[in-house]
């Protein structure tokens, strides 16, 4: 593919697909035309991959996830097809800046954080490895809300990624399924028959997902909800214009918003409908494809692997049984065993309250037949294990974690520590009954997105140093380690980091009106706002540091820019209070002439994948400070490490494995272990004891409580302060002094530029194991029992 070929195709699409000529084209037109020209290059390998999968008559993987945080796709496709230079030349020859064209693409916020970004990385790796499969989810009209700050308070506004045409999808009106809700179940000729009273249509929209070097492409199929009869002409002619479109509006509600607020009964019902909607449509699609190739439904597990990404698609077990038993006539026990043979379940949480549970009355109202099937599953499990305490149905609730576990043939955690804790805590009883069911698959991230695209300065240095094969074999990064003792390499490594920091400083100045010093330490915590992730501990340590600098302005301080990013769920009051506090503290500290050369706080609104691609390559320090035993894995921690940001963190999630691999001397450890956290919670008044023992913490909390950061308003942060003083389930107070001490070790290390940069380079060189390619190979071998349909890229003669 030459520049001239790509330019010709881009101009052809500009004229015939966009209806523009170049002299009158805007950046949107050029971005769309280039996207369509690049998409054309994906179609051939996409079709070839589909034909190869059918010809193999083997197994396919179906990855069911409520979230696919795919972000922008143009650069991803350009990188994987090896068209970066050609695409840049096309834009420049048309009179447009390449970066501006790429930035014009909306960031598809079809996820909330790590869960959705993991799913996107997995699709990239499945295509890179030639693992035949589909991703299935919902085509939300509005993804995760857009966040803005008003006087420091989070304001949620609709996310509108589909306001413009989505260049990458293909609408499939011929692939449409009726999805039923409600009604009742009756006996008919000895069979239980579901007679729903409501139906919507699920329509498919396909996006090809191309792997590295364009050798294989899989499909992300997202379902949009439509009404069976979308327009009532009679009502319209009567003048009831709103009523005439009501069926369409009600149906579209299902696929309108990612994660509607479920603090109300109506919100809970909508969430359950969403989960059943996309799961049921996906299973019908899977069975249609299977039945087109095979006749014996009992062979389904030999050809179909269905992975449940968390409990959101847990209804897949009962629904697959219903399809096999009610609609295809398979006896119930065989249907249950067949479904279990297909299903794998990935657990992402150690918090029992985060494992979904639905009131039985709600399940009965929305999915009455499924409640019956769940009851039979539970009864059958009880008969097989009469002395068990784990129940799917208990206390009037349907426990979706237990349902997922019982209906899966394999259950996996997402880091070594997390998997051990899954066995010992949330599923201890089920693990005792099924000791071979739980396996570990430590998460990973795709280097194509998180180094090749996000960090071109590092990409070039690594390629120039060890050649190009590392992109599809990330553990080759270890070949960098001998170069860490080479002064020329280290100068180039430091220059790459400086380039990224200067770019971030420029972006902050242009978009946020904030001026930061690129020579200062960029200390970054970006993730969903949650008490267990402990952003409030970070900001309390920031207050304590501010106090210390004010008390000794001529001391030996390390200049530091604290950068936060993340959104709080709309109904999560305390998390939103933490956001407000961070912004208020930043407002006060940034205005202080005594400390502003040493300490700044920056919180850019609307954190998303694109912002992460700016922040992570520029980071000096990665904040991974969750309460031990609460973070399942994390993937941001991996992205930071491979981009050369040492971690300050607890022994939680994949931090444990990161520390083991990069070396304890290149990781700033603090905090209690998971067992110590559990023991600490049993100590009466542990929070008060910790505060009494820490004058720094006590002072910071008193300043927050007394209104120092809230213009004298002593009520604004009462929720945060009272929680920490009297409850502190996530042991912020008990870990605070350890965190403070670790941060001072960070300060001292950063004042040795050569030593710090060596530490950063070793993080890069030793983080190759955290590739999603490695993770997917593990799933293929240990969960899905499937072989790739292409040769490994590392076996090829040239990259």
Secondary structure, DSSP 8 states (H G I E B T S, - for coil): --HHHHHHHHHHHHHHTS---GGG--HHHHHHHHHHHHHHHHHHHHHHHHHHHHHHT--EEEEE-S----B--HHHHHHHHT-HHHHHHHHHHTT--HHHHHHTS--B---SSHHHHHHHHHHHHHHHHT--EEEEEE--SB-S-EEEEETTEEEEE---GGGS--TTEEEEEEEEEEEEE--EEEEETTEEEEE-SEEEEEEEEEEEEE-GGGS-EEEEEEEEEEESS---HHHHHTT-HHHHTHHHHHHHGGGTBSS---SSHHHHHHHHHHHHHHHHHHHHHHHHHHHHH-S-GGGHHHHEEEEEESGGGTTHHHHHHHIIIIIT---HHHHHHHHHHHEEEE-----GGGS-EEEHHHHHHH-HHHHHHHHHHHHHHHHHTTT----SEETTEEEHHHHHHHT-SEEEESSHHHHHHHHHTTTHHHHHHSTTSEEE----B-HIIIIIIT-HHHHHHHHHHH-SGGGT-GGGGGGGGGGGG-HHHHHHHHHHHHHHHHHHHHHHHHHH-----TTSEEEEEES---GGGTHHHHHHHHHHHHHHHHHTTTS----EEEEEE----TT-HHHHHHHHHHHHHHHHHHT-TTTTTTEEEEE-SS--HHHHHHHHHH-SEEEE---TTT----SHHHHHHHTT-EEEE-S-TTHHHHHHHH-GGGEEE-S--HHHHHHHHTSTTHHHHHHHT-HHHHHHHHHHHHTTTTTT-SSTTHHHHHHHHHT-TT-HHHHHHHHHHHHHHHHHHHTSHHHHHHHHHHHHHT-GGGBHHHHHHHHIIIII----SS--GGGSS--
